[in-house]
Amino acid sequence: MTAIVGRKVGMSQIFDDKGNIVSVTVVEAGPCVVTNVRTPERDGYAAIQVGFESIAERKVNKPLKGVFAKAKTAPRKVLREFRTSGENFTVGQEIKVDTFGGGDVVDVTGTTKGKGFSGAMKRHNFKGQRDTHGVSLMHRAVGSLGISSVARVWPGKRMPGRYGGERVTVRGLKVMRVDAERNLLMLKGAIPGPRGSLIVIRKQQAKKAR
């Protein structure tokens, strides 16, 4: 299990080994500290809890203060848990970007940009109705909602509503570069979320990048 928590910095361009321009997303990842270790004997499953980004102690409640005191580490703003399978982790251990390498394939989980209340054309990519010759007076409207005898809208009908702000995972992104000094990862392509949003990066095993 190789995973790390980070924040999206933005997008840029770099040159690959063949001199081609590649669009990359720059992520400030880690360092993360292992604050707890779950064991099958005690908790029923194997996992680690990691903390990311320091925070003032006055902003931490008493239960979390006990967690950080036990781990002998400074309070952390973000806590995430990752399942493990056979790896040995210790409380207080640091996870840094150097656990990844150029060419690794990762899955990135983040929250997409919230677009607010949106119409059906924007939200569901509908084509829309005719704009010419006054044939239609409802160019961007949804249209018929179904048979009239039912007298209600079927659940799951694609209609206007809240768009974006959803948890999404993009799979199979290639790690182009790792800057261990500045805790930066450069991932090929785009990832969900605005600049500054929180993301989770998980390394795939023996997968081919897109």
C-alpha positions as CSV (number, residue, x, y, z in Angstrom):
1,M,0.0,0.0,0.0
2,T,1.5,3.3,-1.1
3,A,-0.8,6.3,-0.6
4,I,-0.4,9.9,0.4
5,V,-2.5,13.0,1.0
6,G,-1.9,16.3,-0.7
7,R,-3.2,19.5,-2.2
8,K,-3.6,20.5,-5.8
9,V,-1.2,23.3,-6.8
10,G,-2.2,23.8,-10.4
11,M,-1.4,22.7,-13.9
12,S,1.8,23.2,-15.9
13,Q,3.8,21.8,-18.8
14,I,7.1,19.8,-18.8
15,F,9.2,18.0,-21.4
16,D,9.4,14.3,-21.3
17,D,12.5,12.1,-22.2
18,K,11.7,12.4,-25.9
19,G,11.3,16.1,-25.9
20,N,7.5,16.2,-26.1
21,I,5.5,18.7,-24.2
22,V,3.3,17.0,-21.5
23,S,0.6,18.7,-19.5
24,V,0.9,17.9,-15.8
25,T,-0.9,18.6,-12.6
26,V,1.4,19.7,-9.8
27,V,0.5,18.3,-6.4
28,E,2.0,19.2,-3.0
29,A,1.9,15.8,-1.3
30,G,2.9,15.1,2.3
31,P,4.8,14.7,4.4
32,C,2.2,12.6,6.2
33,V,2.6,11.1,9.6
34,V,1.2,7.8,10.7
35,T,-0.9,8.7,13.8
36,N,-2.5,5.3,14.4
37,V,-2.2,1.7,13.2
38,R,-5.3,-0.5,13.0
39,T,-4.8,-4.3,13.5
40,P,-7.1,-7.2,12.8
41,E,-6.8,-8.4,16.3
42,R,-7.9,-5.2,17.9
43,D,-9.9,-3.4,15.2
44,G,-11.0,-6.2,12.9
45,Y,-9.1,-4.9,9.9
46,A,-5.6,-3.7,8.9
47,A,-5.1,0.0,8.2
48,I,-3.1,3.1,9.0
49,Q,-4.3,6.5,9.9
50,V,-2.2,9.4,8.6
51,G,-2.2,13.1,9.3
52,F,-1.5,15.9,6.9
53,E,-0.8,19.6,7.4
54,S,0.1,21.1,10.8
55,I,-2.5,23.0,12.8
56,A,-2.5,25.0,16.0
57,E,-3.1,22.9,19.1
58,R,-5.9,25.2,20.3
59,K,-8.0,24.2,17.3
60,V,-7.9,20.5,18.2
61,N,-10.5,18.8,20.4
62,K,-9.5,16.6,23.4
63,P,-10.0,13.2,21.7
64,L,-7.7,14.2,18.9
65,K,-5.2,15.7,21.2
66,G,-4.9,12.2,22.8
67,V,-4.3,10.7,19.4
68,F,-1.5,13.1,18.6
69,A,0.0,12.8,22.0
70,K,0.2,9.0,21.7
71,A,1.8,9.4,18.3
72,K,4.3,11.9,19.7
73,T,3.6,14.3,16.8
74,A,2.3,17.8,16.3
75,P,-1.5,18.1,15.6
76,R,-2.6,17.6,12.1
77,K,-5.4,19.3,10.2
78,V,-6.4,16.4,7.9
79,L,-6.7,12.7,9.0
80,R,-7.2,9.9,6.5
81,E,-7.2,6.1,6.8
82,F,-5.8,3.7,4.3
83,R,-6.2,-0.1,4.3
84,T,-3.0,-2.2,4.3
85,S,-2.1,-5.7,3.5
86,G,0.9,-7.1,5.2
87,E,3.0,-3.9,5.3
88,N,4.6,-2.9,8.6
89,F,4.0,0.6,9.7
90,T,4.8,2.3,13.0
91,V,3.2,5.2,14.8
92,G,5.1,8.4,14.1
93,Q,6.5,7.1,10.8
94,E,6.6,9.7,7.9
95,I,5.3,9.1,4.4
96,K,6.9,11.3,1.8
97,V,6.7,11.8,-1.9
98,D,9.9,9.8,-2.4
99,T,7.9,6.7,-1.9
100,F,6.7,7.4,-5.5
101,G,9.0,7.3,-8.5
102,G,8.8,8.5,-12.1
103,G,6.8,6.1,-14.2
104,D,4.5,4.9,-11.3
105,V,0.8,4.6,-12.0
106,V,-1.6,6.2,-9.5
107,D,-5.2,6.7,-8.8
108,V,-6.2,10.2,-7.7
109,T,-9.3,10.9,-5.6
110,G,-10.7,14.4,-5.2
111,T,-13.8,16.6,-5.1
112,T,-14.9,18.1,-8.4
113,K,-15.6,21.9,-8.7
114,G,-19.1,22.8,-7.6
115,K,-21.1,24.5,-10.4
116,G,-24.2,25.2,-8.4
117,F,-27.7,24.7,-9.7
118,S,-27.4,24.0,-13.5
119,G,-29.7,23.2,-16.4
120,A,-29.9,19.9,-18.1
121,M,-27.8,20.8,-21.1
122,K,-24.8,21.8,-18.9
123,R,-25.4,19.1,-16.2
124,H,-26.1,16.1,-18.5
125,N,-24.7,17.3,-21.9
126,F,-28.1,17.4,-23.6
127,K,-28.1,18.5,-27.2
128,G,-31.0,21.0,-26.9
129,Q,-33.9,21.7,-29.2
130,R,-34.0,23.6,-32.5
131,D,-33.2,27.3,-32.5
132,T,-34.3,28.1,-36.1
133,H,-37.5,29.4,-37.7
134,G,-39.5,29.7,-34.5
135,V,-40.2,25.9,-34.4
136,S,-39.5,25.7,-30.8
137,L,-40.0,28.1,-27.9
138,M,-38.1,26.0,-25.4
139,H,-34.6,25.7,-26.8
140,R,-32.7,24.7,-23.7
141,A,-35.6,23.2,-21.8
142,V,-35.7,19.5,-20.8
143,G,-38.7,18.6,-22.8
144,S,-41.2,15.8,-22.0
145,L,-40.8,14.1,-18.6
146,G,-42.7,10.9,-19.4
147,I,-46.2,9.5,-19.8
148,S,-48.9,11.7,-18.4
149,S,-50.9,8.8,-16.9
150,V,-48.3,8.2,-14.2
151,A,-48.7,11.8,-13.0
152,R,-45.3,12.0,-11.4
153,V,-41.6,12.1,-12.4
154,W,-39.8,8.8,-12.3
155,P,-36.8,8.6,-9.8
156,G,-33.5,9.2,-11.5
157,K,-34.8,11.3,-14.3
158,R,-32.1,13.5,-15.7
159,M,-33.2,17.1,-15.0
160,P,-31.7,20.4,-13.8
161,G,-30.2,20.4,-10.3
162,R,-27.0,20.6,-8.3
163,Y,-23.9,20.0,-10.5
164,G,-20.4,19.2,-9.4
165,G,-19.0,18.9,-5.8
166,E,-18.8,15.1,-6.1
167,R,-16.1,12.8,-5.0
168,V,-14.4,11.4,-8.1
169,T,-11.4,9.1,-8.7
170,V,-9.3,9.3,-11.8
171,R,-7.4,6.1,-12.5
172,G,-4.2,5.3,-14.3
173,L,-2.4,8.6,-14.2
174,K,1.4,8.5,-14.7
175,V,3.9,10.1,-12.3
176,M,6.1,12.2,-14.5
177,R,8.4,13.7,-11.9
178,V,9.0,13.7,-8.2
179,D,10.5,16.7,-6.4
180,A,11.4,15.4,-3.0
181,E,12.9,18.7,-1.7
182,R,9.7,20.6,-2.3
183,N,7.3,17.7,-1.7
184,L,5.9,17.9,-5.2
185,L,4.4,15.3,-7.5
186,M,3.8,16.0,-11.2
187,L,1.1,13.8,-12.6
188,K,0.3,13.5,-16.3
189,G,-3.1,15.0,-17.2
190,A,-5.8,16.6,-15.1
191,I,-7.2,15.7,-11.7
192,P,-10.5,16.6,-10.1
193,G,-11.0,19.7,-8.0
194,P,-9.9,23.4,-7.9
195,R,-6.5,24.7,-7.0
196,G,-5.9,24.2,-3.3
197,S,-8.3,21.3,-2.9
198,L,-7.5,18.2,-0.9
199,I,-6.7,15.0,-2.9
200,V,-5.6,11.4,-2.1
201,I,-3.1,9.6,-4.3
202,R,-2.8,5.8,-4.3
203,K,-0.2,3.8,-6.2
204,Q,-1.4,1.1,-8.5
205,Q,0.3,-2.3,-8.7
206,A,1.5,-3.5,-12.1
207,K,-0.8,-1.3,-14.1
208,K,-0.2,0.5,-17.4
209,A,-0.5,4.3,-17.4
210,R,-2.7,6.1,-19.9
